[in-house]
């Protein structure tokens, strides 16, 4: 991912695409997200949800939800990056999360995020690169937040610019350089 250019500026408008990556649909909040997307589509909002990882039965054949299934990043990295880079917003509505790798992957591509304010997520979603939902939220609150972002209005534009500007923060190269500096200071 480190060699990939920022994609947010070049993403086609069309339907707004929210992306989700995760194998645990309950803990990572896939079902509330799917409900919000379905509700927004019923209201006429042109939004889709692209899901990499878990493919719950109840989401199969749901209009506006595209299930890609599990992707082995060791063999299918180009496909994985291709899917994430077509998303306008990365999402992780997790109830518990140490280091949110999927959020870091979206951010590394310059894609802003919508996530919950739990555990390690606020440490990553900083400097305007995304929106933090409270630990507990209603479907109505999620629809309001996601629906506003999905208009491609000024809020989305600001999030996208910040995500592009801060994409270096989510790189392994930067993380290892910071780690090396800390090790030098401690020795």
C-alpha positions as CSV (number, residue, x, y, z in Angstrom):
1,X,0.0,0.0,0.0
2,X,2.9,2.4,0.7
3,X,3.7,2.6,-3.0
4,X,0.1,3.5,-4.0
5,X,-0.9,7.0,-4.8
6,X,-3.6,8.8,-2.9
7,X,-6.9,8.1,-4.6
8,X,-9.5,10.4,-3.1
9,X,-9.1,13.2,-5.7
10,X,-9.4,10.8,-8.6
11,X,-12.4,8.7,-7.3
12,X,-15.4,8.9,-9.6
13,X,-18.5,10.5,-8.1
14,X,-21.5,8.4,-9.1
15,X,-22.9,6.6,-6.2
16,X,-21.2,7.3,-2.9
17,X,-19.3,4.1,-1.9
18,X,-18.8,3.3,1.8
19,X,-16.2,0.5,2.3
20,X,-16.0,-2.0,5.1
21,X,-13.2,-4.5,5.8
22,X,-13.5,-7.2,8.5
23,X,-14.1,-10.8,9.4
24,X,-16.2,-10.2,12.5
25,X,-19.4,-8.6,11.4
26,X,-20.9,-8.3,14.8
27,X,-17.9,-6.7,16.7
28,X,-16.9,-4.5,13.7
29,X,-20.4,-3.1,13.2
30,X,-21.2,-4.3,9.7
31,X,-24.9,-4.9,10.3
32,X,-25.8,-1.4,11.7
33,X,-23.8,0.0,8.7
34,X,-25.7,-2.2,6.3
35,X,-29.0,-1.1,7.9
36,X,-28.0,2.5,7.5
37,X,-27.1,2.2,3.9
38,X,-30.3,0.3,3.2
39,X,-32.3,3.0,4.9
40,X,-30.6,5.8,3.1
41,X,-31.1,4.1,-0.3
42,X,-34.9,3.9,0.5
43,X,-34.8,7.7,1.0
44,X,-33.2,8.1,-2.4
45,X,-29.6,8.6,-1.3
46,X,-27.3,7.2,-4.0
47,X,-25.0,5.1,-1.7
48,X,-23.5,1.6,-1.8
49,X,-21.7,-0.5,0.7
50,X,-18.7,-2.6,-0.5
51,X,-17.8,-5.3,2.0
52,X,-14.5,-7.2,2.1
53,X,-14.3,-10.1,4.5
54,X,-17.4,-11.4,6.2
55,X,-20.4,-12.1,4.0
56,X,-23.3,-12.6,6.3
57,X,-26.2,-14.5,4.7
58,X,-28.7,-11.8,5.5
59,X,-26.7,-9.3,3.3
60,X,-26.6,-11.5,0.2
61,X,-28.7,-10.1,-2.6
62,X,-29.4,-6.9,-0.8
63,X,-29.7,-4.0,-3.2
64,X,-26.7,-1.6,-2.8
65,X,-24.5,-4.0,-0.9
66,X,-21.7,-5.7,-2.7
67,X,-20.0,-8.6,-0.9
68,X,-16.4,-9.4,-2.1
69,X,-15.8,-12.1,0.5
70,X,-12.4,-12.8,2.0
71,X,-9.4,-11.5,0.1
72,X,-5.9,-13.0,0.8
73,X,-3.8,-9.9,0.8
74,X,-0.6,-12.0,0.4
75,X,-1.8,-13.1,-3.1
76,X,-4.4,-10.5,-4.1
77,X,-3.1,-7.2,-2.9
78,X,-3.8,-5.4,-6.2
79,X,-7.4,-6.6,-6.1
80,X,-7.7,-5.5,-2.4
81,X,-6.2,-2.0,-3.1
82,X,-8.4,-1.7,-6.2
83,X,-11.6,-2.2,-4.1
84,X,-10.6,0.1,-1.3
85,X,-9.4,2.8,-3.6
86,X,-12.8,2.9,-5.3
87,X,-14.5,3.7,-1.9
88,X,-15.2,7.3,-0.9
89,X,-15.3,6.5,2.8
90,X,-13.8,3.7,4.9
91,X,-15.9,2.5,7.8
92,X,-15.4,0.6,11.1
93,X,-18.2,0.8,13.6
94,X,-16.4,-1.5,16.0
95,X,-17.5,-2.1,19.6
96,X,-13.8,-3.0,20.5
97,X,-10.6,-2.4,18.5
98,X,-7.0,-2.4,19.4
99,X,-5.1,-1.2,16.3
100,X,-7.6,-0.6,13.5
101,X,-5.7,-2.0,10.5
102,X,-8.6,-1.5,8.1
103,X,-8.8,2.2,9.0
104,X,-5.1,2.6,8.5
105,X,-5.4,0.9,5.1
106,X,-8.1,3.3,4.0
107,X,-6.2,6.3,5.3
108,X,-3.0,5.1,3.5
109,X,-4.9,5.3,0.3
110,X,-6.1,8.8,1.2
111,X,-9.7,7.7,1.8
112,X,-11.4,9.4,4.8
113,X,-13.1,7.3,7.5
114,X,-16.2,6.9,9.7
115,X,-15.5,4.9,12.9
116,X,-16.5,4.5,16.5
117,X,-14.8,6.3,19.3
118,X,-13.5,3.1,21.0
119,X,-10.1,1.9,22.2
120,X,-7.3,2.5,19.6
121,X,-9.5,4.1,16.9
122,X,-9.3,7.7,18.2
123,X,-5.5,7.4,18.1
124,X,-5.7,6.9,14.4
125,X,-8.6,9.1,13.4
126,X,-7.0,12.5,14.0
127,X,-6.4,15.8,12.3
128,X,-9.7,15.8,10.4
129,X,-9.2,12.5,8.5
130,X,-12.5,11.1,9.6
131,X,-15.6,11.2,11.8
132,X,-15.9,9.5,15.1
133,X,-19.3,8.1,16.2
134,X,-20.0,7.7,19.9
135,X,-19.7,4.2,21.4
136,X,-23.5,3.9,21.3
137,X,-25.5,5.4,18.5
138,X,-28.9,4.9,17.0
139,X,-29.7,4.0,13.4
140,X,-31.1,7.5,13.0
141,X,-27.9,9.1,14.2
142,X,-25.8,6.9,11.9
143,X,-28.1,7.6,8.9
144,X,-27.9,11.4,9.6
145,X,-24.1,11.3,9.8
146,X,-23.5,9.0,6.8
147,X,-26.2,10.7,4.8
148,X,-24.5,14.1,5.3
149,X,-21.1,12.8,4.3
150,X,-22.5,11.0,1.3
151,X,-23.6,14.2,-0.3
152,X,-20.0,15.0,-1.4
153,X,-20.6,18.4,0.3
154,X,-18.1,20.6,2.2
155,X,-17.8,18.2,5.1
156,X,-16.8,15.3,2.7
157,X,-14.4,17.6,0.8
158,X,-12.7,18.6,4.0
159,X,-12.4,15.0,5.2
160,X,-11.0,13.9,1.8
161,X,-8.4,16.7,1.7
162,X,-7.3,15.9,5.2
163,X,-7.0,12.2,4.5
164,X,-4.9,12.9,1.4
165,X,-2.7,15.3,3.3
166,X,-2.2,12.9,6.2
167,X,-1.9,9.6,4.2
168,X,1.8,9.4,5.1
169,X,0.9,9.0,8.7
170,X,-0.6,5.5,8.0
171,X,2.6,4.2,6.3
172,X,4.9,1.4,7.6
173,X,7.8,3.5,6.4
174,X,6.8,6.3,8.7
175,X,6.0,4.0,11.6
176,X,9.4,2.3,11.4
177,X,11.3,5.6,11.1
178,X,9.4,6.8,14.2
179,X,10.2,3.6,16.0
180,X,13.9,3.8,15.1
181,X,14.0,7.4,16.5
182,X,12.4,6.3,19.7
183,X,15.0,3.4,20.0
184,X,17.8,5.9,19.5
185,X,16.5,8.2,22.2
186,X,16.1,5.3,24.7
187,X,19.6,3.8,24.1
